[in-house]
Amino acid sequence: MYKNRIEALDTGRFVAMVPKAHFSLDNQAIVGGTSLVDWSRRVVEWNETATADVKYFSECGIDKKRDARFATNNNGGSCLSEGNPKGVVRLLQEKHDSKKVHESLIAILQAWSLFSQEHKIYWWISHGEMIGWFWNSKLLPWETDLDIQISVQQLLQLVAYNQTLIQGGRFLLDVSPGFMVRSPQKQNVIDARVIDVTTGYMMDITALSRIRDDDDGTVYCKSPHGYKYEDLMPLHETLLEGVKVWRPHNVMKILRDEYQEKSMYQERFKRIYSWDRESLVWRSSVSGVGCILLGFVIPLLTISF
Protein backbone atom coordinates (compact mmCIF):
# COMPACT_ATOMS: atom_id res chain seq x y z
CA MET A 1 0.00 0.00 0.00
CA TYR A 2 2.74 2.46 1.00
CA LYS A 3 4.83 1.59 -2.05
CA ASN A 4 2.00 2.47 -4.43
CA ARG A 5 1.40 5.76 -2.64
CA ILE A 6 5.07 6.71 -2.92
CA GLU A 7 5.27 5.80 -6.60
CA ALA A 8 2.25 8.02 -7.27
CA LEU A 9 3.93 11.00 -5.61
CA ASP A 10 7.46 10.66 -7.02
CA THR A 11 8.54 12.03 -10.40
CA GLY A 12 10.75 9.01 -11.09
CA ARG A 13 13.95 11.09 -11.03
CA PHE A 14 16.64 10.58 -8.43
CA VAL A 15 20.17 11.78 -7.80
CA ALA A 16 23.29 9.72 -7.38
CA MET A 17 24.48 9.29 -3.83
CA VAL A 18 25.59 12.48 -2.14
CA PRO A 19 29.12 11.33 -1.14
CA LYS A 20 29.70 10.28 2.44
CA ALA A 21 32.58 12.75 2.49
CA HIS A 22 29.99 15.56 2.26
CA PHE A 23 28.82 14.64 5.76
CA SER A 24 32.18 15.28 7.40
CA LEU A 25 34.49 18.21 7.99
CA ASP A 26 38.15 17.63 7.27
CA ASN A 27 41.20 19.73 6.49
CA GLN A 28 40.87 19.05 2.78
CA ALA A 29 37.48 20.73 2.49
CA ILE A 30 37.34 23.90 0.42
CA VAL A 31 34.69 26.62 0.75
CA GLY A 32 34.69 29.22 -1.99
CA GLY A 33 38.42 28.68 -2.59
CA THR A 34 39.27 29.01 1.11
CA SER A 35 40.48 26.10 3.22
CA LEU A 36 38.25 24.85 5.99
CA VAL A 37 40.97 25.66 8.52
CA ASP A 38 40.87 29.32 7.45
CA TRP A 39 37.08 29.32 7.53
CA SER A 40 37.08 27.91 11.06
CA ARG A 41 39.49 30.63 12.17
CA ARG A 42 37.39 33.33 10.53
CA VAL A 43 34.18 32.10 12.11
CA VAL A 44 35.67 32.32 15.58
CA GLU A 45 36.86 35.82 14.78
CA TRP A 46 33.44 36.83 13.47
CA ASN A 47 31.51 35.99 16.58
CA GLU A 48 32.02 34.18 19.85
CA THR A 49 28.74 32.34 19.29
CA ALA A 50 30.63 30.14 16.82
CA THR A 51 32.05 28.15 19.72
CA ALA A 52 29.72 29.10 22.60
CA ASP A 53 26.11 27.94 22.71
CA VAL A 54 24.72 31.49 22.66
CA LYS A 55 21.39 31.58 20.87
CA TYR A 56 21.57 33.32 17.50
CA PHE A 57 18.08 33.18 15.99
CA SER A 58 15.26 35.06 17.74
CA GLU A 59 11.71 33.83 17.36
CA CYS A 60 8.40 35.24 18.53
CA GLY A 61 4.78 34.26 18.80
CA ILE A 62 3.21 31.94 21.33
CA ASP A 63 4.73 28.95 19.51
CA LYS A 64 7.90 30.79 18.41
CA LYS A 65 7.40 29.99 14.73
CA ARG A 66 8.16 33.45 13.30
CA ASP A 67 11.37 35.41 13.02
CA ALA A 68 11.28 38.24 15.56
CA ARG A 69 12.77 40.75 13.12
CA PHE A 70 10.00 40.49 10.54
CA ALA A 71 6.84 39.18 12.23
CA THR A 72 3.92 41.52 12.83
CA ASN A 73 0.63 41.10 14.60
CA ASN A 74 -2.74 41.50 12.92
CA ASN A 75 -2.66 45.23 13.59
CA GLY A 76 0.72 45.67 11.96
CA GLY A 77 2.61 45.99 15.23
CA SER A 78 6.18 44.73 15.49
CA CYS A 79 7.11 41.54 17.29
CA LEU A 80 10.09 43.34 18.86
CA SER A 81 9.69 45.50 21.92
CA GLU A 82 9.93 49.12 20.86
CA GLY A 83 12.98 51.04 22.01
CA ASN A 84 14.76 48.02 23.41
CA PRO A 85 18.32 47.95 22.03
CA LYS A 86 18.65 44.25 22.73
CA GLY A 87 15.50 43.44 20.81
CA VAL A 88 13.78 41.58 23.63
CA VAL A 89 10.95 39.58 22.10
CA ARG A 90 7.43 39.81 23.34
CA LEU A 91 4.90 37.09 22.59
CA LEU A 92 2.22 37.51 19.96
CA GLN A 93 -0.82 35.84 21.46
CA GLU A 94 -2.88 35.75 18.28
CA LYS A 95 -3.44 32.49 16.48
CA HIS A 96 -1.98 32.01 13.03
CA ASP A 97 -4.04 32.64 9.94
CA SER A 98 -3.66 29.23 8.32
CA LYS A 99 -4.19 30.57 4.80
CA LYS A 100 -1.59 33.29 5.26
CA VAL A 101 0.84 30.82 6.84
CA HIS A 102 0.66 28.34 3.99
CA GLU A 103 0.84 31.00 1.30
CA SER A 104 4.07 32.18 2.89
CA LEU A 105 5.51 28.69 3.42
CA ILE A 106 4.76 27.61 -0.15
CA ALA A 107 6.39 30.81 -1.46
CA ILE A 108 9.49 30.02 0.63
CA LEU A 109 9.54 26.46 -0.72
CA GLN A 110 9.24 27.67 -4.32
CA ALA A 111 12.00 30.25 -3.88
CA TRP A 112 14.32 27.76 -2.19
CA SER A 113 13.68 25.11 -4.85
CA LEU A 114 14.74 27.53 -7.59
CA PHE A 115 17.73 28.82 -5.62
CA SER A 116 19.00 25.31 -4.80
CA GLN A 117 18.64 24.19 -8.42
CA GLU A 118 20.60 27.21 -9.61
CA HIS A 119 23.43 26.61 -7.14
CA LYS A 120 23.37 22.79 -7.23
CA ILE A 121 22.50 22.35 -3.59
CA TYR A 122 20.95 18.99 -2.73
CA TRP A 123 18.56 18.87 0.20
CA TRP A 124 15.56 16.88 1.38
CA ILE A 125 12.34 17.35 3.31
CA SER A 126 12.20 16.28 6.94
CA HIS A 127 9.96 16.11 10.01
CA GLY A 128 6.40 17.42 9.46
CA GLU A 129 6.93 17.94 5.74
CA MET A 130 7.56 14.21 5.32
CA ILE A 131 4.27 13.40 7.05
CA GLY A 132 2.32 15.89 4.97
CA TRP A 133 3.99 14.62 1.81
CA PHE A 134 3.12 11.03 2.71
CA TRP A 135 -0.58 11.70 3.16
CA ASN A 136 -1.37 13.87 0.15
CA SER A 137 1.78 15.67 -1.03
CA LYS A 138 0.70 18.80 0.85
CA LEU A 139 1.70 20.61 4.01
CA LEU A 140 -0.14 19.54 7.13
CA PRO A 141 -2.87 22.13 7.84
CA TRP A 142 -1.45 22.78 11.32
CA GLU A 143 2.10 23.31 10.03
CA THR A 144 3.53 26.78 10.67
CA ASP A 145 7.13 26.35 9.52
CA LEU A 146 9.25 24.23 7.18
CA ASP A 147 12.09 21.84 7.95
CA ILE A 148 14.70 20.56 5.53
CA GLN A 149 18.08 18.88 5.85
CA ILE A 150 21.35 19.09 3.93
CA SER A 151 24.86 17.69 4.25
CA VAL A 152 27.33 19.75 6.23
CA GLN A 153 29.41 20.38 3.09
CA GLN A 154 26.35 21.86 1.37
CA LEU A 155 25.86 24.05 4.43
CA LEU A 156 29.35 25.45 3.83
CA GLN A 157 28.26 26.42 0.32
CA LEU A 158 25.43 28.50 1.79
CA VAL A 159 27.90 30.63 3.76
CA ALA A 160 28.83 32.43 0.55
CA TYR A 161 25.21 33.66 0.32
CA ASN A 162 24.74 34.45 3.99
CA GLN A 163 22.67 37.57 4.74
CA THR A 164 21.54 37.89 1.15
CA LEU A 165 18.03 38.37 -0.16
CA ILE A 166 17.21 35.72 -2.75
CA GLN A 167 14.63 35.26 -5.48
CA GLY A 168 13.41 38.81 -5.88
CA GLY A 169 14.46 40.11 -2.48
CA ARG A 170 11.59 38.69 -0.44
CA PHE A 171 13.51 35.86 1.24
CA LEU A 172 16.50 36.25 3.54
CA LEU A 173 19.10 33.48 3.72
CA ASP A 174 20.55 33.61 7.22
CA VAL A 175 23.31 31.25 8.40
CA SER A 176 24.06 30.86 12.11
CA PRO A 177 27.60 31.93 13.12
CA GLY A 178 27.93 28.58 14.90
CA PHE A 179 27.66 26.53 11.71
CA MET A 180 31.12 25.03 12.23
CA VAL A 181 30.15 23.59 15.60
CA ARG A 182 28.83 20.10 14.88
CA SER A 183 28.51 18.71 18.40
CA PRO A 184 25.03 18.74 20.00
CA GLN A 185 23.82 22.13 21.15
CA LYS A 186 20.72 23.27 23.01
CA GLN A 187 20.41 26.86 21.81
CA ASN A 188 21.67 26.58 18.22
CA VAL A 189 20.19 23.42 16.76
CA ILE A 190 19.21 25.28 13.57
CA ASP A 191 22.12 25.93 11.19
CA ALA A 192 20.42 28.30 8.76
CA ARG A 193 17.06 29.69 7.77
CA VAL A 194 15.23 31.06 4.77
CA ILE A 195 12.87 33.74 6.07
CA ASP A 196 9.98 35.47 4.35
CA VAL A 197 10.70 39.08 5.33
CA THR A 198 7.09 40.08 4.61
CA THR A 199 5.63 37.70 7.20
CA GLY A 200 8.40 36.36 9.45
CA TYR A 201 7.55 32.76 8.59
CA MET A 202 10.56 30.61 7.87
CA MET A 203 12.21 27.38 6.77
CA ASP A 204 14.68 25.75 9.16
CA ILE A 205 17.79 24.23 7.59
CA THR A 206 19.70 21.65 9.62
CA ALA A 207 22.92 20.06 8.42
CA LEU A 208 23.81 16.43 9.04
CA SER A 209 27.38 15.37 9.77
CA ARG A 210 29.47 12.54 11.14
CA ILE A 211 30.56 13.35 14.66
CA ARG A 212 32.01 9.95 15.63
CA ASP A 213 34.47 7.63 13.92
CA ASP A 214 32.76 4.48 15.18
CA ASP A 215 29.13 5.39 14.47
CA ASP A 216 28.55 2.86 11.65
CA GLY A 217 27.92 5.61 9.12
CA THR A 218 25.27 7.42 11.15
CA VAL A 219 25.00 11.16 10.55
CA TYR A 220 23.58 13.63 13.04
CA CYS A 221 22.05 17.05 13.31
CA LYS A 222 22.76 19.11 16.43
CA SER A 223 19.61 17.99 18.30
CA PRO A 224 20.98 15.32 17.87
CA HIS A 225 18.78 13.13 15.65
CA GLY A 226 20.69 10.28 14.00
CA TYR A 227 20.13 8.91 10.49
CA LYS A 228 21.70 6.01 8.63
CA TYR A 229 23.40 7.14 5.44
CA GLU A 230 21.77 4.31 3.48
CA ASP A 231 18.31 5.47 4.62
CA LEU A 232 18.95 8.92 3.18
CA MET A 233 20.60 8.10 -0.14
CA PRO A 234 19.95 8.20 -3.01
CA LEU A 235 17.55 11.11 -2.93
CA HIS A 236 14.30 10.85 -4.87
CA GLU A 237 12.62 13.77 -6.57
CA THR A 238 9.00 14.20 -5.58
CA LEU A 239 6.35 16.91 -5.25
CA LEU A 240 5.18 18.85 -2.21
CA GLU A 241 2.46 21.44 -2.83
CA GLY A 242 3.31 21.12 -6.52
CA VAL A 243 6.94 22.11 -5.90
CA LYS A 244 9.79 19.79 -6.85
CA VAL A 245 11.57 18.66 -3.70
CA TRP A 246 13.83 15.79 -2.67
CA ARG A 247 12.95 13.08 -0.17
CA PRO A 248 15.12 10.48 1.60
CA HIS A 249 15.42 7.07 0.00
CA ASN A 250 13.99 5.05 2.91
CA VAL A 251 11.39 7.59 3.91
CA MET A 252 9.05 5.00 5.45
CA LYS A 253 11.68 3.80 7.90
CA ILE A 254 12.57 7.35 8.88
CA LEU A 255 8.90 8.15 9.51
CA ARG A 256 8.48 5.03 11.63
CA ASP A 257 11.62 5.74 13.63
CA GLU A 258 10.72 9.36 14.26
CA TYR A 259 6.92 9.31 14.58
CA GLN A 260 5.97 5.62 14.81
CA GLU A 261 3.85 3.60 12.40
CA LYS A 262 0.60 5.27 13.44
CA SER A 263 1.70 8.53 11.81
CA MET A 264 0.98 6.79 8.49
CA TYR A 265 -2.47 5.38 9.24
CA GLN A 266 -4.14 7.19 12.15
CA GLU A 267 -6.78 9.50 10.68
CA ARG A 268 -7.36 11.79 13.66
CA PHE A 269 -5.10 14.47 15.07
CA LYS A 270 -5.64 16.20 18.43
CA ARG A 271 -9.41 15.55 18.18
CA ILE A 272 -9.53 18.52 15.84
CA TYR A 273 -8.37 17.30 12.44
CA SER A 274 -9.64 14.23 10.63
CA TRP A 275 -8.68 12.67 7.32
CA ASP A 276 -11.30 12.89 4.55
CA ARG A 277 -10.89 9.73 2.49
CA GLU A 278 -12.96 11.04 -0.41
CA SER A 279 -11.22 14.38 -0.97
CA LEU A 280 -7.86 13.19 0.47
CA VAL A 281 -7.37 16.22 2.71
CA TRP A 282 -7.23 16.90 6.44
CA ARG A 283 -10.35 18.71 7.69
CA SER A 284 -10.87 20.65 10.87
CA SER A 285 -13.90 20.02 13.06
CA VAL A 286 -13.57 23.50 14.61
CA SER A 287 -14.92 26.41 12.60
CA GLY A 288 -12.31 29.05 11.74
CA VAL A 289 -9.56 27.17 13.48
CA GLY A 290 -6.03 28.45 13.09
CA CYS A 291 -2.75 26.78 13.96
CA ILE A 292 -2.97 27.77 17.63
CA LEU A 293 -5.90 25.79 18.93
CA LEU A 294 -8.05 25.81 22.08
CA GLY A 295 -5.40 27.49 24.18
CA PHE A 296 -2.54 25.11 23.50
CA VAL A 297 0.19 24.89 20.94
CA ILE A 298 0.36 21.96 18.54
CA PRO A 299 3.86 20.47 18.94
CA LEU A 300 5.07 20.50 15.36
CA LEU A 301 8.44 18.83 15.91
CA THR A 302 7.07 16.07 18.11
CA ILE A 303 3.95 15.17 16.23
CA SER A 304 1.97 12.48 18.01
CA PHE A 305 -0.86 10.87 16.09
C-alpha positions in Angstrom: 0.0 0.0 0.0 2.7 2.5 1.0 4.8 1.6 -2.1 2.0 2.5 -4.4 1.4 5.8 -2.6 5.1 6.7 -2.9 5.3 5.8 -6.6 2.3 8.0 -7.3 3.9 11.0 -5.6 7.5 10.7 -7.0 8.5 12.0 -10.4 10.7 9.0 -11.1 13.9 11.1 -11.0 16.6 10.6 -8.4 20.2 11.8 -7.8 23.3 9.7 -7.4 24.5 9.3 -3.8 25.6 12.5 -2.1 29.1 11.3 -1.1 29.7 10.3 2.4 32.6 12.8 2.5 30.0 15.6 2.3 28.8 14.6 5.8 32.2 15.3 7.4 34.5 18.2 8.0 38.1 17.6 7.3 41.2 19.7 6.5 40.9 19.0 2.8 37.5 20.7 2.5 37.3 23.9 0.4 34.7 26.6 0.7 34.7 29.2 -2.0 38.4 28.7 -2.6 39.3 29.0 1.1 40.5 26.1 3.2 38.2 24.8 6.0 41.0 25.7 8.5 40.9 29.3 7.5 37.1 29.3 7.5 37.1 27.9 11.1 39.5 30.6 12.2 37.4 33.3 10.5 34.2 32.1 12.1 35.7 32.3 15.6 36.9 35.8 14.8 33.4 36.8 13.5 31.5 36.0 16.6 32.0 34.2 19.9 28.7 32.3 19.3 30.6 30.1 16.8 32.1 28.1 19.7 29.7 29.1 22.6 26.1 27.9 22.7 24.7 31.5 22.7 21.4 31.6 20.9 21.6 33.3 17.5 18.1 33.2 16.0 15.3 35.1 17.7 11.7 33.8 17.4 8.4 35.2 18.5 4.8 34.3 18.8 3.2 31.9 21.3 4.7 29.0 19.5 7.9 30.8 18.4 7.4 30.0 14.7 8.2 33.4 13.3 11.4 35.4 13.0 11.3 38.2 15.6 12.8 40.8 13.1 10.0 40.5 10.5 6.8 39.2 12.2 3.9 41.5 12.8 0.6 41.1 14.6 -2.7 41.5 12.9 -2.7 45.2 13.6 0.7 45.7 12.0 2.6 46.0 15.2 6.2 44.7 15.5 7.1 41.5 17.3 10.1 43.3 18.9 9.7 45.5 21.9 9.9 49.1 20.9 13.0 51.0 22.0 14.8 48.0 23.4 18.3 48.0 22.0 18.6 44.2 22.7 15.5 43.4 20.8 13.8 41.6 23.6 11.0 39.6 22.1 7.4 39.8 23.3 4.9 37.1 22.6 2.2 37.5 20.0 -0.8 35.8 21.5 -2.9 35.8 18.3 -3.4 32.5 16.5 -2.0 32.0 13.0 -4.0 32.6 9.9 -3.7 29.2 8.3 -4.2 30.6 4.8 -1.6 33.3 5.3 0.8 30.8 6.8 0.7 28.3 4.0 0.8 31.0 1.3 4.1 32.2 2.9 5.5 28.7 3.4 4.8 27.6 -0.1 6.4 30.8 -1.5 9.5 30.0 0.6 9.5 26.5 -0.7 9.2 27.7 -4.3 12.0 30.2 -3.9 14.3 27.8 -2.2 13.7 25.1 -4.8 14.7 27.5 -7.6 17.7 28.8 -5.6 19.0 25.3 -4.8 18.6 24.2 -8.4 20.6 27.2 -9.6 23.4 26.6 -7.1 23.4 22.8 -7.2 22.5 22.3 -3.6 20.9 19.0 -2.7 18.6 18.9 0.2 15.6 16.9 1.4 12.3 17.4 3.3 12.2 16.3 6.9 10.0 16.1 10.0 6.4 17.4 9.5 6.9 17.9 5.7 7.6 14.2 5.3 4.3 13.4 7.0 2.3 15.9 5.0 4.0 14.6 1.8 3.1 11.0 2.7 -0.6 11.7 3.2 -1.4 13.9 0.1 1.8 15.7 -1.0 0.7 18.8 0.9 1.7 20.6 4.0 -0.1 19.5 7.1 -2.9 22.1 7.8 -1.4 22.8 11.3 2.1 23.3 10.0 3.5 26.8 10.7 7.1 26.4 9.5 9.2 24.2 7.2 12.1 21.8 7.9 14.7 20.6 5.5 18.1 18.9 5.9 21.3 19.1 3.9 24.9 17.7 4.3 27.3 19.8 6.2 29.4 20.4 3.1 26.4 21.9 1.4 25.9 24.1 4.4 29.3 25.5 3.8 28.3 26.4 0.3 25.4 28.5 1.8 27.9 30.6 3.8 28.8 32.4 0.5 25.2 33.7 0.3 24.7 34.5 4.0 22.7 37.6 4.7 21.5 37.9 1.2 18.0 38.4 -0.2 17.2 35.7 -2.7 14.6 35.3 -5.5 13.4 38.8 -5.9 14.5 40.1 -2.5 11.6 38.7 -0.4 13.5 35.9 1.2 16.5 36.3 3.5 19.1 33.5 3.7 20.5 33.6 7.2 23.3 31.2 8.4 24.1 30.9 12.1 27.6 31.9 13.1 27.9 28.6 14.9 27.7 26.5 11.7 31.1 25.0 12.2 30.2 23.6 15.6 28.8 20.1 14.9 28.5 18.7 18.4 25.0 18.7 20.0 23.8 22.1 21.2 20.7 23.3 23.0 20.4 26.9 21.8 21.7 26.6 18.2 20.2 23.4 16.8 19.2 25.3 13.6 22.1 25.9 11.2 20.4 28.3 8.8 17.1 29.7 7.8 15.2 31.1 4.8 12.9 33.7 6.1 10.0 35.5 4.4 10.7 39.1 5.3 7.1 40.1 4.6 5.6 37.7 7.2 8.4 36.4 9.4 7.6 32.8 8.6 10.6 30.6 7.9 12.2 27.4 6.8 14.7 25.8 9.2 17.8 24.2 7.6 19.7 21.6 9.6 22.9 20.1 8.4 23.8 16.4 9.0 27.4 15.4 9.8 29.5 12.5 11.1 30.6 13.3 14.7 32.0 10.0 15.6 34.5 7.6 13.9 32.8 4.5 15.2 29.1 5.4 14.5 28.6 2.9 11.7 27.9 5.6 9.1 25.3 7.4 11.1 25.0 11.2 10.5 23.6 13.6 13.0 22.1 17.0 13.3 22.8 19.1 16.4 19.6 18.0 18.3 21.0 15.3 17.9 18.8 13.1 15.6 20.7 10.3 14.0 20.1 8.9 10.5 21.7 6.0 8.6 23.4 7.1 5.4 21.8 4.3 3.5 18.3 5.5 4.6 18.9 8.9 3.2 20.6 8.1 -0.1 20.0 8.2 -3.0 17.6 11.1 -2.9 14.3 10.8 -4.9 12.6 13.8 -6.6 9.0 14.2 -5.6 6.3 16.9 -5.3 5.2 18.9 -2.2 2.5 21.4 -2.8 3.3 21.1 -6.5 6.9 22.1 -5.9 9.8 19.8 -6.8 11.6 18.7 -3.7 13.8 15.8 -2.7 13.0 13.1 -0.2 15.1 10.5 1.6 15.4 7.1 0.0 14.0 5.0 2.9 11.4 7.6 3.9 9.0 5.0 5.5 11.7 3.8 7.9 12.6 7.3 8.9 8.9 8.2 9.5 8.5 5.0 11.6 11.6 5.7 13.6 10.7 9.4 14.3 6.9 9.3 14.6 6.0 5.6 14.8 3.8 3.6 12.4 0.6 5.3 13.4 1.7 8.5 11.8 1.0 6.8 8.5 -2.5 5.4 9.2 -4.1 7.2 12.1 -6.8 9.5 10.7 -7.4 11.8 13.7 -5.1 14.5 15.1 -5.6 16.2 18.4 -9.4 15.6 18.2 -9.5 18.5 15.8 -8.4 17.3 12.4 -9.6 14.2 10.6 -8.7 12.7 7.3 -11.3 12.9 4.5 -10.9 9.7 2.5 -13.0 11.0 -0.4 -11.2 14.4 -1.0 -7.9 13.2 0.5 -7.4 16.2 2.7 -7.2 16.9 6.4 -10.4 18.7 7.7 -10.9 20.6 10.9 -13.9 20.0 13.1 -13.6 23.5 14.6 -14.9 26.4 12.6 -12.3 29.0 11.7 -9.6 27.2 13.5 -6.0 28.4 13.1 -2.8 26.8 14.0 -3.0 27.8 17.6 -5.9 25.8 18.9 -8.0 25.8 22.1 -5.4 27.5 24.2 -2.5 25.1 23.5 0.2 24.9 20.9 0.4 22.0 18.5 3.9 20.5 18.9 5.1 20.5 15.4 8.4 18.8 15.9 7.1 16.1 18.1 3.9 15.2 16.2 2.0 12.5 18.0 -0.9 10.9 16.1 
